[in-house]
């Protein structure tokens, strides 16, 4: 291979690998702070937007191919051809955002000075936000998530969500690229690297101060028992296995009840709603008998639940100590091709089962907590994010803004057991906690069950399919009611970035349209 001819693509490959290694399973988050530098260097003085597009696409395709590899392993739950095709289509689609970002960076009117890193960061965050909602949204792989185990570095998320972390990381990358690109006139480019370094320093100082400042503040807590069960998906897939699975949850619940928690939690889609409503009388009687035996502990149960007209929902149901259903929340963000099929009349089902209906409202779930040393109960309201929903920060914050005293994530990650995807999913929980300054409990069948404090720290040991411990009781601090800037105003930063990016996006579109028209005229003349 001629290095001088192909070095730009080698640089793009380097960026894809560096960024990938900053995420689980390698988890070396410092690599993200330099991961985009090779790509930005590769874009220097490219001859055309097509070259910029292809360079960005190579980096994006390699990054997402590694990040989302587990999707191709969904066999035997779906046809192997369908899973591989779905994987390639998703990787090909998400890689487009790297390619479009590269084209827009190529067209930036400022290729040096402080405006260059500002422009690059603005473009990047704009496209991450667009990817979070376009075509139902797929926010996995936002560069900010690479910092999930960098606790001081993510405290700024309380201002503008994961997007502000992405902005700072990309800003720093572009500053480093600026000084390298302008190395022959480095004094002129000094401000382009000094300002990002100063901003990063301020962010880390703020992070350390925020964490240490709040250590002595006492908050009211509740004891939440997490019972993930950790049932292999191949077993959950078999309807004949349900009696055995149900018995396991009943037995584990009896064991954890001995530790006197305030509430017991089962993960996503543990049972059918008919078990809790009484329609399945035999299972319901066993459930009620278990509730009687554990002595007045309420529960939150993940269930597949039919409504009165036969529509199926993925729900979390709040159950009183007496077995009364106190409230339900139906999942609002469904997984395309996994829980429902877009254009179902024209496309095959990605995973073969009855599709879910979409929930319509953000419901808080009431839980009656028995107050210690008193004869009455305290009712708190909990917000629950179900599986894929926890990757949408703007959706998660709606529960907190509505008044949730605590937040939970219930999920079934057993689909991807043995891959990096359960940890990638876990990586989002610290951000949801920091963004809203609220403690989060996470109950995951086949994944990582734990508690996360309001500063994004994992405050308990993990319970996973590979740990000896089968359940955990975690102290969850209740919300103090003080909403963060992000809780109040949501995605204000990426929206601002989009507005600032629009002028050169429009300019780029007009310019390419003019070039295409000019080429068409030349062809007609010939």
N, C-alpha and C positions, 0 to 999 in steps of 0.2 A: 504493500500500500504506500502511495506517495503521501508522506506526512504533510507537506506544504499544501497539497491539494485537498486533503481530507481532515486537516487538524480541527476545523470548526465542528465537525460531527463527532470527533473524538472528545472535544471539550463538552459537547452536549451529552455524550454518554457519561462523562465524569460527573456532570451535574445530576443526572438521573440517579447514579449510584450513590453519591454523597447524600442527597436528600433522602433516598430510601433507607440508608443506614442510620439516619437520625430518628427514624420511627421504630416501633417494635418490629422485629424482635431484637435487633441490634441495640436500639435505644441510646445511641450516643448523640444526645441532643446538640452538642457544640457543632457538629458537622453541618447543621442547618444554617448556621451563621456564615458559612463560606460556600454552601452548596450551590448557590446560584451564580457565584463568581465566574466559573468556567463558561456557563451559558452566556452571560453578559459579555464576556471577552470574545466569545465566538461571534457575537452579533456586531462587533466593531467593524465598520467599513464594509459590510456585506454589499453586494452589487445590486440586489433586488429584494423586494418583499417576499418573493417566492422562496428565495434562499433562507431568509429569516424565518419564514413559516416552517420550512422543512427542518431547520436546526431545532427550533422550539418543539416541533412534533416528536423528534427523536428523543429529546430529553423527557418530555411528558409521557411518551409511550413507555419508555423503560421504567420510569418511576412508578406509574400506575400499574404496569404489568407485574411488578414485584409486590406492590402494596396490596393488590386485589387478587392475587394468585389463588387464594382459598375459594373464590367463587367458582373456579373451574373444577373444584373438587367436590361439588355438591352431589355428584353421583355417589351412591345409588338412589338418592332421593329424587332424581330427575334423569331424563335421558342424557347420556354422556355427550352426544352431539349438541343438544340444546344448551347444556351448561357451558361447554367450551365456546360455542357461538356467542352466548350471552356475555361471557367473560371478555371475549375479543371485541365485541361491540361496545361494551362499557369502557374498556381501556382505550379503544380508538376514539370514543366520544370525549372522555375526560382529557385525553392528551391534546385535544383541540384547544383547550384553554391555555396551555403552555405555548402552543403555536400562535394563537391570536395575540397573547401577551408579547411574544417576540416580535411580531409584525408591528404592534403599536409602539414598542420600545424603539424599533428600527426607525419609525417615523417621528419620534420625539424631536421637537424643534431644538431641544437642548441636549447635546451629547457630551457636555462637560459642565463643571461647576456644581453647586449645591442643587440646582433645579433638576439635574439628571437623576440623582437618587430619589428625590421627591417624586418625580414623574414615574419612575419605575415602580416605586412602592404604591403609588396611587392606582396605577394600571392593574397591578397584581391583586390588590385588595378588591377592586371593582369586579374583576373577573371571578374571584372566589365567591363573592356575594351573589353574582349572577348565577353561578353554578349551584348555589344553595337553593334556588327556586325554579330555575328554568327546567322544563320537562319534568315537573314534580319535584326536582331538586335532588342533588347528591353532593353533600358537603364534606364527604370523607376526603382526606388528603390535603386539607387546608394546612399551609405551612406552619401556622401557629401551633397546631396540635403536636408537632415534633417536640415542643417544650413542656409536655405534660408533666414530666418528672423534674422540671426545673422550677421548683416552687417559688423562689423569689422573683424569677423572671416573668411569671404569669399573673402577678397581682394586679397589673395594669388592666387586666381583662374586666375588672369591675367598672371601668370607665366606658369601654366600647366593645366588650366581648372578645372572642378569640381573634377577631379581625385586627384589633390594635396590636396584638402580639405578632400577627403576620406582617403588619405594616412595619413594625420596628425591625424585625428580622430581615425583611427584604430591603429596607432602607439601609441597614448596615451592610448587607451584601453589595448593594449598588455603590455604596461609598468606597468599599474596598476595590471594587472593579474600576471605579473612577480614578483612583490614585495609580492603579496599575496601568490603565490605558493612557494616562497622562504623565507617565513616569519621566518622560523627557522634559516636561515642564511642571514638575511635581509641586512647586510652590503655588502655582495657580490652582491646582486641584486639592490643596491641603484642606480647604474649608469643606470640601465634599466628603472627606473622611473624618474630619474633626467633629463636625456637628452630629453625625450618626453615633460616633463613639461617646460623645457627651450625652446624647439622648439615652443610649443603652445604660450608661453609668447612673443616670438619674432614675431610670426604671428599676434597676437593681437595688439602689438605695431605698427607693419607695417600697419595694417588695420586702426587704429586710425589716424596715421600720414598721410596716403594717403588721407583719407577723408577730414581731416582738412586743409591739405596743398593746396588742389585744390579749396577750397570754394571761394576764391577771384578772381580766374581766370575767365574772361568773355569769353564766346563762342557765336558764331552766333547761333540763334535759329529760328525755324519755329513753327507756330501754327498749330497743327494737331487736327482736330475734329474727334472724335470717335463716331460712330453711331451704337452700337451693335444690336439695334432692340429688342433683347431678345425675340425672337419668340419661343414658346414651340416646341419641336421636333415633337410632335404629330400633330401640325399644319403644320409644314414644310413638314411632311410626306404626307399630302394630297394635290394633285395637284390643287384641287378646291379652296384651300385657298390662292393660289398665288396672285390673284388680290388684296385681302385684305392686304397681307403681303407687296406687292410692294407699295401699297398706303401708308402704314405706314412708310416705308423707305423714300418715297418722302416727306411726311409731316414733318418727323423729320429732314430731310436734309434742308428743307426750314427754319425750326426754328433755327438750329445750324448755318446756313449761316448768320444769323443776327449778330453773334459775329465776323464776318470777319476773319475766319481762312484762312490759306494758302492752306490747302488741307483737303478734307473730305474723311473719310475711312468707307467703309462698310465691314462687316466680311466675313468669308469663306462661299462660296456657297450661297450667298444672292440671286442671280438671275441666269438666263440662259444667256450664252454669246450672244444668238440671240437678247436679249433685247438691248445690247450695239452695236451690229453690224448692226442692222436695219432689220434683217430678220423677226423679230416679229414687224411688222410696228406699230401697235397700241401702244404697250408698249414702243417702241423706241420713238415714238412721244411724249409721256408723259415724258419720261426721258429727251429728248432734251428741252422740254418746261420748265422742272424744272431747268436744267442747265442755260437756258437763264434768268430765274427768280432770280437765286442766284448770278448772276453778276461776272462771270469770275473766279470761283474757280475750280481747277482741282480735280479729284477724283481717289481713289484706290478702286476697287470693286472686292470682291470675287465672282467668278462665276463658274458654271459648263459649260464647253465650248467644243463644237464639232469642230473638224478640218475638212478639206475638204474631207477626206475619211471616215468620220463618227466615228472616235475614240473620246471617251469622256475623257476630262482632268479636273482636279481640278486646277483652275487657279486664279491668281490675275491679273487684267487688269488695266493699267493706262489710264485714260480718260482725254483728254484736256477739257478746259472750253467750247469749241465748240462742244464737243461730239466725237472728233477724237480719235481713239485708238492709243496710243503712244507706247505701249509695253505690253508684256504678260510674265508671269512666270508660268510654270506648275509645280505642286507639284512633287518632285522627290522621297520623302520617303513616300510611301503609307502604310496604315494600313493593315496588313495581315488579311484576312477574313472580313474586314470592307469595304475596298476600292478595293481590288482585292483578288482573291482566288488562293493561291499556289496549284499547282497540280489540277487545276479546273476540269479536266476530271474525277478525282477520289473522290473529296471531295465536300460536300454541301457548298453552299454560307452561310457565317456566318450572314450577314445582306442582305436581299433580295433586290438588285437593280443592275442596270447596272454597271459593274466594270469599274474603271478608268484605263487609260493608264498612264505609268510612264513618267514624264518629264525627259529631257535629259541634259539640260544645266542650269547653274546658271546665270540667267538674272537679271540685275539691271533694275529697272523701272524708266524712266525719268519723272520728274514732273516740270512743268513750274510755278515757284513761282513769283508772282508779287512783285517786290521790292518796299518797302515803300518809298513814296515821289519821285519816279523816274518813267520814262515812258517806261521802258523795263523790261523784265522778267529774272529771274535767274533760270537756269535749274539745278536741283539737281537730284541725282540718289539714289533711295531707294532700299534696299534689303528687301525681304519679306520671312519669314518662315511661312509655312502653317501648322497649327495644330500640328500633330505628329512630324513634322520635327524639331520643337523647342526643342525636347528632345535629338537631336543629335548635340553636340557642334562642332564637326569637320565639319559638314555640314553648320552650322550657320556661322562659321568663314570665309567660302569661299566667302560670300557676302562682308564682311568687307575687306578681303584681296584684293578683286577685285576692291574696291574703293567706297563702299556704303557710302554716306554722313549720312545716318540714317538707322535704322533697325526697322522693324515692325513684329509683329506676328498676323496673322489673323486666327481665329479658330471658330469652332462651337462646343461648349461644352454642348449644350442643350441635347445631348444624355444622359448625366450623371447628369442632374440637380437634386439637393437635395442630392447628395452624396459628398464624399470627393475628387472625381477625378478632378473636375474643379480647386480646390485649389492645388492639387498635380501638375496639369499642370502649374498653375501660378508659382509654386515654382521654375520652371526652368528658368523663364525669368530673375530674378536677376543675375543668373550665366552667362547667355549669355551676359548680359550687362557688367559685371565685366571682363569676359574673354577677351573681345575685347575693353573695355573702350569706349563703344558706348551707347548712349541713345536708349531705345527701347519703342515703343508704342505698346499697346496690345489691339486689338479690338475683343471681344469674344461674340458671340451670346450664351446666356445661361450660361456664365461664368463670369470671372473677366476682365473688361476693365479698363485700367489704363495706366500710363506712368511710366517707370523705368529709373532712371538716371544712369549714367555710373559707379556708385559705388553700384548699386544694390538696391538703396533705392526707395520705391514706392513714387513717387513725386506728385501724385494726389489722390483724393478720388477714391474709386472703383465705377464703375457702374456695377450693377448686376441685375438679375431679381427681387431682393428683395429691391432695392433702389428706392427712389422716382425719382431721377434724371435719365433721359433717354439718355443723351449724355454728352460728356465732351470735352472741348477744352484744350489741353495740350501743353505747351512749350517744344519742343524737341531740345536739343542742337545738332548741327551738328558736325560730327566727325572732329577732328583736324588733321587727317591724320597720327598720330603717332601710329603705330601698336604695340600691346603688344607682349610679347614673345610667348604667346599662339596663337595669330593671325598669327604670322610668321611661327611657327613651329608645331602647332597643338598638336597631342597626343604623344609628345615625351616621357613624363614621364611614361605612362602605357606601351609603347613599351619597354622602358628601364627596367621596372619591369618584363615584360615577359621574356626578355633576361636573366635577373638575376635569374628568377625562373626556367628556362629551365633545369639546371643541376639536381635539385632534382625532377622535374617532370619526367624527363627521368629515373632517378634512381628509382622513385616510380613505374613507369610502368614496368621496367625490374624486379624489386623485386617481384611485384605481378605476373608477368608472370612466374618467376622461382618457386614461391610458388605453383601456379596452376599446373605447369608441374610436380613438385615433388609430389603433391597430386594425380595426375593422375597415376604416376608410382606406388605409393603405392597401389592404387585401383587395378591396373593390376596384381600386385604380389599376392594380396589376391584372 
